Amino acid sequence: MPSLDAIHWGPASKGTPKQLVILCHGLGADAFDLIDLAPAWQHACPDALFASVHAPFQHDSGFGRQWWSVADRSPPVMEAGARTAAAYLHGFIDAELARLGLPGDAYAIMGFSQGAMISLFTGLRHAVAPRAILAFSGALIAPEALAAELVNRAPVLLVHGEADEAVPVTRSHEAEAALIGAQVPVDAHYIPGLGHGIDDTGISLGGLALQRGFA
């Protein structure tokens, strides 16, 4: 299986990386879409290397990237797509930590939209738990399979705009309920008036989650 490509930023401390923060972009974007979050979060984890990954597949439109096609959004097809994409992300996590000479738990995963979906799906199934999973404007794919497949209970941050027109906020409400049911620590925030995006409140919440995770 081909490896994922990524662009990197940091560490802000200019020293040897002590943590890894993986950023997963949304549908039709690419790694450059999220790398600007790295300087916004540098004070939360100054010794972290940020790796913003390009999703493995070209978007159906021919522009940008995707973790899987959403031409068919039926739950079985979405789940199959997530499983394929997760294999890529599992491999990237292990390879990047090994390349940096870091312990298996010295990482966090953040994602936006489809990137949040793959971050949740992969992070909770990775053999070594991440320090934190940050999911912005996403959803939990195959919630009915979570209890049987869960291999860790990494703390999860959910942030979602209540005015999201692309991924309804109900998807994060459903994710929150499923995570609580699986006894996964979850901190959920629903932001009034926010559409499909990340605002200053979300950036602050993300920084706090990273700071706590790596403390």
C-alpha positions in Angstrom: 0.0 0.0 0.0 1.4 3.4 -0.9 2.3 5.7 1.9 0.6 9.0 2.6 2.4 12.3 1.7 2.4 15.1 4.2 3.7 18.6 4.7 5.3 19.5 8.0 5.6 22.5 10.4 7.6 22.9 13.6 8.5 22.2 16.2 8.1 25.8 17.4 10.8 25.1 20.0 13.3 24.5 17.1 14.4 21.3 19.0 14.0 17.7 18.3 10.3 16.7 18.0 8.9 15.1 21.1 5.3 14.8 19.9 3.5 14.4 16.6 0.2 16.1 15.7 -1.4 14.6 12.5 -3.9 16.9 10.6 -6.5 15.4 8.3 -8.2 17.6 5.8 -11.8 17.5 4.5 -13.3 16.4 1.2 -11.9 18.1 -1.8 -9.1 19.9 0.0 -5.5 18.9 0.6 -2.8 19.1 3.2 -2.3 22.8 2.7 -5.8 23.4 4.0 -5.0 22.8 7.6 -1.3 23.4 8.0 -2.0 27.0 9.2 -3.4 25.5 12.4 0.1 24.5 13.4 1.3 28.0 14.3 -2.1 28.7 16.0 -1.4 25.7 18.3 2.3 26.0 18.7 2.0 27.4 22.3 -0.1 24.3 23.3 2.6 21.9 22.2 5.8 23.7 21.3 7.8 20.5 21.0 5.4 18.9 18.5 5.9 18.3 14.8 2.7 19.0 12.9 2.1 16.7 9.9 -0.7 17.7 7.6 -1.5 14.7 5.3 -2.8 14.5 1.8 -5.7 12.1 1.7 -4.9 9.0 -0.4 -7.2 9.5 -3.3 -7.9 12.2 -5.9 -11.3 13.8 -5.4 -14.0 12.6 -7.9 -14.1 16.1 -9.4 -10.4 15.9 -10.3 -9.5 18.7 -7.9 -8.2 18.2 -4.4 -8.1 14.9 -2.5 -10.6 12.6 -0.6 -10.3 9.9 2.0 -13.0 8.0 0.1 -15.7 8.8 -2.5 -19.0 10.1 -1.3 -20.8 9.5 -4.7 -22.7 6.9 -2.8 -23.4 8.0 0.8 -25.1 4.8 2.0 -23.8 3.6 5.3 -22.2 0.4 4.0 -20.3 2.2 1.3 -19.2 5.0 3.6 -18.0 2.3 6.1 -16.1 0.4 3.4 -14.4 3.7 2.3 -13.4 4.5 5.9 -11.9 1.1 6.4 -9.8 1.4 3.3 -8.6 4.9 4.2 -7.9 3.9 7.8 -5.4 1.4 6.6 -3.4 4.2 5.0 -3.7 6.4 8.2 -2.7 3.5 10.5 0.4 3.0 8.4 1.3 6.7 8.3 1.0 7.0 12.1 3.4 4.1 12.7 5.8 5.1 10.0 6.0 8.7 11.1 6.5 7.9 14.7 9.3 5.4 13.8 10.9 8.0 11.5 11.0 10.5 14.3 12.1 7.9 16.9 9.1 8.7 19.1 7.2 6.4 21.5 4.0 4.8 20.1 1.8 7.1 22.1 3.5 10.4 21.4 0.9 11.6 18.9 -2.5 13.2 18.5 -4.9 13.3 15.5 -7.0 16.2 14.4 -9.5 16.2 11.5 -12.0 18.5 9.8 -15.2 17.2 8.1 -14.3 14.0 6.3 -10.9 14.3 8.0 -12.7 14.3 11.3 -14.5 11.1 10.3 -11.3 9.3 9.5 -9.6 10.6 12.6 -12.3 9.2 14.8 -12.5 5.9 12.9 -8.8 5.3 12.9 -7.8 6.8 16.2 -10.1 4.7 18.3 -8.9 1.6 16.5 -5.2 2.2 16.6 -3.2 -0.3 18.6 -1.6 2.5 20.7 -4.0 5.2 21.8 -3.3 8.8 20.7 -3.1 11.4 23.4 -6.1 13.1 21.9 -8.5 13.0 18.9 -9.9 16.3 17.7 -12.9 16.1 15.4 -14.3 19.3 13.9 -17.5 19.2 11.9 -17.5 15.5 11.4 -19.4 12.3 12.2 -18.8 8.8 13.6 -18.7 6.3 10.8 -20.2 2.8 11.7 -21.2 3.7 15.3 -22.8 0.2 15.7 -19.4 -1.4 15.2 -17.5 0.8 17.7 -18.1 -1.3 20.8 -16.8 -4.5 19.2 -13.8 -2.8 17.4 -12.7 -0.3 20.0 -9.1 -0.9 21.0 -8.5 2.3 23.1 -10.4 5.1 24.8 -8.4 8.1 23.8 -10.0 11.4 24.9 -12.1 12.9 22.1 -12.9 16.6 21.4 -15.9 17.2 19.2 -16.5 20.7 17.9 -19.4 21.5 15.5 -21.1 24.6 14.2 -24.9 24.6 14.8 -25.4 26.2 11.4 -23.3 23.7 9.5 -24.9 23.2 6.1 -22.6 20.5 4.9 -22.4 18.0 7.8 -25.4 18.6 10.1 -24.6 19.2 13.7 -26.8 16.2 14.6 -23.9 14.0 13.3 -21.7 15.1 16.2 -24.6 14.8 18.7 -24.9 11.2 17.5 -21.2 10.7 17.8 -21.2 12.1 21.3 -23.9 9.7 22.4 -22.1 6.7 20.8 -18.8 7.6 22.4 -20.4 8.0 25.8 -22.1 4.7 25.4 -18.7 3.1 24.7 -17.2 4.8 27.7 -14.9 7.0 25.6 -14.0 10.4 27.3 -15.6 13.0 25.2 -15.7 16.8 25.4 -18.3 18.2 23.0 -18.9 21.8 22.0 -21.6 23.1 19.7 -21.1 26.6 18.4 -24.2 28.8 17.7 -24.2 30.5 14.2 -21.1 28.7 12.9 -21.3 27.0 9.6 -19.0 24.4 8.1 -15.7 25.7 9.4 -13.4 26.3 12.4 -13.6 29.6 14.3 -11.5 31.1 17.0 -13.5 29.3 19.7 -12.7 26.0 18.0 -9.0 26.8 17.7 -8.9 27.7 21.4 -10.6 24.4 22.3 -8.3 22.4 20.1 -5.2 24.0 21.6 -6.5 23.2 25.1 -7.2 19.6 24.1 -3.6 19.2 22.8 -2.1 20.8 25.8 -4.1 18.5 28.1 -3.3 15.4 26.0 0.4 16.0 26.0 0.7 17.2 29.6 
